[in-house]
Every structure is written in structure tokens, then in C-alpha cells.
Amino acid sequence: MNTPIPVVHLNGQNLPAEDACVPVLDRGFIFGDGVYEMIPVFGGRPFRLDEHLRRLENSLDEVRIPNPHTHAQWTALIQELIDENGGGDQSLYLQVTRGPAARDHALPKKPAPTVFAMSNPLRAPAAETLEEGIKAITLDDIRWARCHIKAISLLPNILLRQTALDAGAAEAILIRDGYATEGAASNLFVVFDKTPGGVLVTPPKGPHLLPGITRDVILELAETHGIAHREADIRRENLAHASEIWVTSSTKEILPVTTLDGKPVGEGRPGPVFQKMYALYQAHKARLQDG
């Protein structure tokens, strides 16, 4: 059975992925000069679209690329691409580069941004992963000082994640100046047992971590359902005292880390706060899928 060729969007046109071409002098190709967004789609509907488009706008402003579309145009483009690829649950990728120009570090005076979008099936984490959790290691954060920008130049993240994979782990938890910031491709949550049920802690937003949309949803669910939580710095050495550690992202959703640097986290299995939050997140998602 042949796999259908996905439909992608490139500069105002929807076409088969194999037919999409970008000029070799595009600054995204030459310099990694661009930004991106990952948007989960549930039941044919983009999840938290307004928040994702605001984050895209913030990234574009930070790197001084003019936004090529209005909010309404982005919404129409995204929904059309979702429909072209069959609806259901998808992972939608948006990318905006500064566009083609002569190779020069100086910014072109009149950029013509390249807009690319593609969609892939969104698959839930395997049941085994949710039952057993994942392994992670801590690594020094070698990235730049503006990690709140969702830039396409992800080579440091790639190298950090591969170091984790080479060590038999699924993710790297990054350490900067003695504090845990986030994962190589995820946000970080830690449960400390200071009260019955524990306190859920995540590092505060700032230039050293990406402000995740899923991260914000988890904090909202914690607030709504009475789960003790706060945003606070997490010292590296305190990770060893955590009863639970999670990593989150639009595609990972929520994954429990049950082994960190070769040692069990808490009792070495997904904890009760994770179980509660995972159920709340799935119920929240199901409401969107059901319309």
C-alpha cells in the first residue's frame, strides 16, 4: 500500500511535498534565518491557535522578519492545509524565513519572507511509555541567550538531544548556571513533596527557555483543579529530591521521566500527580476533538 504524499503550503500555494522547492539562496537555507511553530491538531481543529500565532508573531518581531500574513490569513491557510491532509489529529509545522537574498550577514532592506507549512499525522505516546516513563540525562545548556525565540537554527538542540539518545535516554534536561531550564525539545515540570500530593514546579518564563503552549495549558489545568503549583527556579541538585519529573511539548504532550542520570526519580515509575494531570489533559483534548 502506497503512503499518500502529503500536501504542503509554500508561498501561497498548496502542492504535493515532492513538488515544493525553495531557492538555494533562501536565508533559511544559508543562515538558518527564520522561525517556526508546531501546532497540534485535534479532530481537525488547531489547538490553541491564537496562542501559537501570538508566539509566532513574537518570534518574528524578535528577529525582525515582517509577518507575511494577518491573523485571519494565517487561520485560513492553516485550516485549508489541515483539510487538504484529511483532518483528524495532525502535527502542523509552520516556518517563516527571511527569504532569498544575496549571501550577506547584513539584513536585506526589503525581505520577501518564505512561508512554508506541512502537516504530519499526530500519534499519541505509546502506552508502554506512559506506563514506564522515559530516561533523561542532565547536560550543560550550550544554546544561545535568546531561547524564547522559536528559531529554526536548532543545531545546539539537535546535538544535546543526540547526546541523550547516545546515552540511552530519550531527552536531555538542560542546566544553565546551576539551574534546570527545560529539555532539549521540551518544557520541564518537577513535583516536590512539600505538601500532600506535592507541589508542581516549572521554571519561570524568560530568555533561557521557550514559552511552551502545552506548558501554559498544564498550569491552567493545575489552577482549575486545585493542584498546588508555582513557577520557580529549580536548582540542579534539587532534581535528585524530586518525586516526579515531566517533560512537555505540543507533540510529546506530557511524558514522565522515571530515570534521571541513571537513578530512579521518586519510586521509579510515573507518579500520582502525573496520572491526574495526564487524565485532565486528555479530557481537555477530547472536548476539542468532539467539537
C-alpha positions as CSV (number, residue, x, y, z in Angstrom):
1,M,0.0,0.0,0.0
2,N,1.5,3.3,-1.1
3,T,1.7,6.1,1.5
4,P,-0.2,9.2,0.4
5,I,2.1,12.1,-0.4
6,P,1.3,14.9,2.0
7,V,0.1,18.3,0.8
8,V,2.3,21.2,1.9
9,H,1.9,25.0,1.6
10,L,4.6,27.1,0.1
11,N,4.3,30.8,-0.6
12,G,0.6,30.9,-1.2
13,Q,0.3,27.5,-3.0
14,N,-0.8,24.1,-1.7
15,L,1.0,21.3,-3.6
16,P,2.5,17.8,-3.1
17,A,5.5,17.8,-0.8
18,E,7.7,16.3,-3.6
19,D,7.0,19.3,-5.8
20,A,7.8,22.1,-3.3
21,C,11.1,23.9,-4.0
22,V,12.9,26.7,-2.2
23,P,15.7,28.9,-3.8
24,V,19.2,27.8,-2.7
25,L,19.9,31.5,-1.7
26,D,17.0,31.5,0.8
27,R,18.4,32.8,4.1
28,G,16.7,30.0,5.9
29,F,18.9,27.5,3.9
30,I,22.1,29.7,4.0
31,F,21.9,31.0,7.6
32,G,19.1,29.2,9.4
33,D,17.5,32.7,9.4
34,G,13.9,32.0,10.3
35,V,11.4,31.0,12.9
36,Y,8.8,28.2,13.2
37,E,5.8,26.9,15.1
38,M,4.5,23.4,15.9
39,I,0.7,23.3,16.3
40,P,-1.1,20.1,17.4
41,V,-4.4,19.5,15.6
42,F,-7.2,17.5,17.3
43,G,-10.3,16.4,15.4
44,G,-9.4,18.7,12.5
45,R,-9.1,21.8,14.8
46,P,-5.8,23.5,15.6
47,F,-5.2,23.5,19.3
48,R,-4.7,27.0,21.0
49,L,-4.2,28.6,17.6
50,D,-4.4,32.2,18.9
51,E,-1.6,31.4,21.4
52,H,0.6,29.8,18.7
53,L,0.1,32.7,16.3
54,R,1.0,35.2,19.1
55,R,4.2,33.2,19.8
56,L,5.0,33.2,16.0
57,E,4.4,37.0,15.9
58,N,6.7,37.4,18.9
59,S,9.5,35.3,17.3
60,L,9.1,37.3,14.0
61,D,9.4,40.6,15.9
62,E,12.4,39.5,17.8
63,V,14.4,38.5,14.7
64,R,13.0,41.5,12.6
65,I,11.2,39.5,9.9
66,P,7.9,41.2,8.8
67,N,4.9,39.0,9.4
68,P,3.8,38.0,5.9
69,H,0.1,37.3,7.0
70,T,-2.6,38.7,9.1
71,H,-4.2,36.6,11.8
72,A,-7.1,35.9,9.6
73,Q,-4.9,34.9,6.7
74,W,-2.9,32.5,8.9
75,T,-6.1,31.0,10.2
76,A,-7.4,30.3,6.7
77,L,-4.1,29.0,5.5
78,I,-3.8,26.6,8.4
79,Q,-7.3,25.3,8.2
80,E,-7.1,24.7,4.5
81,L,-3.9,22.7,4.9
82,I,-5.5,20.6,7.7
83,D,-8.5,19.9,5.5
84,E,-6.2,19.1,2.5
85,N,-4.5,16.4,4.6
86,G,-7.6,14.7,5.8
87,G,-8.4,16.4,9.1
88,G,-8.3,14.3,12.2
89,D,-5.2,14.6,14.5
90,Q,-2.2,16.2,13.0
91,S,1.1,17.9,13.8
92,L,1.2,21.2,11.8
93,Y,4.6,22.8,11.2
94,L,4.9,26.5,10.1
95,Q,8.1,28.1,9.1
96,V,8.9,31.7,8.0
97,T,12.3,32.6,6.8
98,R,13.7,36.0,5.7
99,G,13.5,34.7,2.1
100,P,16.1,34.7,-0.7
101,A,18.8,37.3,-0.8
102,A,22.5,37.7,-1.7
103,R,24.6,36.0,1.0
104,D,25.5,38.8,3.4
105,H,25.2,38.9,7.2
106,A,23.5,42.3,6.9
107,L,19.7,42.1,6.7
108,P,18.2,42.7,3.3
109,K,16.4,46.1,3.2
110,K,13.2,44.6,1.6
111,P,12.9,41.0,2.6
112,A,10.4,38.7,0.8
113,P,9.7,36.1,3.5
114,T,9.3,32.5,2.5
115,V,6.3,30.8,4.1
116,F,6.3,27.0,4.4
117,A,3.8,24.8,6.2
118,M,3.4,21.0,6.4
119,S,1.4,18.5,8.3
120,N,2.1,15.0,9.6
121,P,-0.1,12.5,11.5
122,L,-0.1,13.2,15.2
123,R,0.3,9.9,17.2
124,A,-0.1,9.7,20.9
125,P,2.8,8.4,23.0
126,A,2.9,4.6,23.3
127,A,1.1,3.0,26.2
128,E,4.4,1.4,27.3
129,T,6.0,4.9,27.5
130,L,3.2,6.2,29.7
131,E,3.3,3.2,32.0
132,E,7.1,3.1,32.4
133,G,8.2,6.6,31.7
134,I,11.4,7.7,30.0
135,K,15.0,8.1,30.8
136,A,16.7,11.5,30.8
137,I,20.1,12.9,31.5
138,T,21.3,16.4,32.6
139,L,23.5,18.3,30.2
140,D,25.0,21.8,30.3
141,D,22.9,24.2,28.2
142,I,25.2,25.1,25.2
143,R,22.5,27.2,23.4
144,W,22.4,31.0,22.9
145,A,20.9,33.5,25.3
146,R,17.6,34.1,23.4
147,C,15.9,30.7,23.7
148,H,12.5,32.3,23.9
149,I,12.7,32.8,20.2
150,K,11.5,29.7,18.3
151,A,14.3,29.9,15.7
152,I,14.9,27.3,13.0
153,S,18.6,27.2,13.8
154,L,18.4,24.3,16.2
155,L,21.8,22.7,15.8
156,P,22.6,23.0,19.6
157,N,19.3,21.4,20.5
158,I,19.9,18.6,18.0
159,L,23.4,17.9,19.4
160,L,22.1,17.9,23.0
161,R,19.2,15.6,22.1
162,Q,21.5,13.2,20.2
163,T,23.9,13.1,23.2
164,A,20.9,12.0,25.3
165,L,20.0,9.3,22.7
166,D,23.6,8.1,22.6
167,A,23.4,7.6,26.3
168,G,20.3,5.5,26.0
169,A,18.0,8.3,27.2
170,A,15.0,10.0,25.5
171,E,15.6,13.6,26.5
172,A,18.2,16.0,27.9
173,I,17.3,18.3,30.8
174,L,19.4,21.4,30.3
175,I,21.4,23.2,33.1
176,R,22.4,26.8,32.9
177,D,24.4,28.5,35.7
178,G,23.3,25.7,38.1
179,Y,19.6,25.8,37.3
180,A,17.4,23.5,35.2
181,T,15.7,25.4,32.4
182,E,14.0,22.9,30.1
183,G,14.6,19.9,27.9
184,A,16.4,19.9,24.5
185,A,12.9,19.8,22.9
186,S,10.5,20.2,25.8
187,N,9.5,22.2,28.9
188,L,10.2,20.9,32.4
189,F,7.9,20.2,35.3
190,V,9.0,18.8,38.7
191,V,7.0,17.7,41.7
192,F,8.4,18.2,45.1
193,D,6.6,16.6,48.1
194,K,6.3,19.6,50.4
195,T,2.6,19.2,50.8
196,P,0.1,16.3,50.5
197,G,0.1,15.4,46.8
198,G,3.2,17.5,46.1
199,V,3.9,20.9,44.7
200,L,4.2,21.1,40.9
201,V,7.0,23.5,39.9
202,T,8.2,24.7,36.5
203,P,10.9,27.3,35.7
204,P,9.5,30.8,35.0
205,K,9.4,32.2,31.5
206,G,12.4,34.2,30.4
207,P,15.1,34.3,27.7
208,H,16.6,31.0,28.6
209,L,13.6,28.8,27.8
210,L,10.8,28.6,25.2
211,P,7.4,29.6,26.5
212,G,5.5,26.4,25.7
213,I,1.8,26.4,24.9
214,T,1.4,23.0,26.5
215,R,3.2,24.3,29.5
216,D,0.6,27.0,29.8
217,V,-2.2,24.6,29.5
218,I,-0.8,22.4,32.3
219,L,-0.6,25.5,34.6
220,E,-4.2,26.4,33.7
221,L,-5.4,22.9,34.5
222,A,-3.5,22.8,37.8
223,E,-5.1,26.1,38.8
224,T,-8.6,25.0,37.8
225,H,-8.4,21.6,39.5
226,G,-6.6,22.6,42.7
227,I,-3.2,21.1,42.1
228,A,-0.6,23.0,44.1
229,H,1.8,24.7,41.6
230,R,4.2,27.6,41.2
231,E,6.8,29.0,38.8
232,A,10.2,29.0,40.4
233,D,13.8,28.3,39.6
234,I,14.9,24.7,40.0
235,R,18.5,24.1,41.2
236,R,20.3,21.2,39.6
237,E,20.9,19.4,42.9
238,N,17.2,19.6,43.8
239,L,16.3,17.4,40.8
240,A,17.6,14.5,42.9
241,H,14.9,15.2,45.5
242,A,12.0,15.3,43.1
243,S,9.2,12.8,43.5
244,E,8.2,13.3,39.8
245,I,9.7,14.9,36.7
246,W,7.8,15.5,33.5
247,V,8.7,16.9,30.1
248,T,6.0,18.5,27.9
249,S,5.6,19.7,24.3
250,S,2.9,20.0,21.7
251,T,3.8,16.6,20.2
252,K,5.0,14.8,23.4
253,E,2.1,16.1,25.4
254,I,3.2,15.1,28.9
255,L,5.8,12.4,29.5
256,P,7.0,11.2,32.9
257,V,10.8,11.0,33.4
258,T,11.3,8.0,35.7
259,T,15.1,7.7,35.4
260,L,17.5,10.7,35.6
261,D,21.2,10.4,35.1
262,G,20.9,6.6,35.8
263,K,19.0,7.0,39.1
264,P,15.2,6.5,39.7
265,V,13.0,9.5,40.0
266,G,10.9,9.1,43.1
267,E,9.8,5.5,43.1
268,G,11.0,5.0,39.5
269,R,7.5,4.9,37.9
270,P,5.0,7.6,36.8
271,G,3.6,9.3,39.9
272,P,0.1,10.2,41.1
273,V,0.3,13.9,40.1
274,F,1.3,12.9,36.6
275,Q,-1.5,10.4,36.4
276,K,-4.0,13.1,37.4
277,M,-2.6,15.7,35.1
278,Y,-2.4,13.3,32.2
279,A,-6.1,12.4,32.6
280,L,-7.1,16.1,32.9
281,Y,-5.1,16.9,29.7
282,Q,-6.7,14.1,27.8
283,A,-10.2,15.2,28.8
284,H,-9.3,18.7,27.8
285,K,-8.1,17.5,24.4
286,A,-11.2,15.2,23.9
287,R,-13.5,18.2,24.3
288,L,-11.8,19.8,21.3
289,Q,-11.8,16.6,19.3
290,D,-15.5,16.1,19.9
291,G,-16.3,19.7,18.9
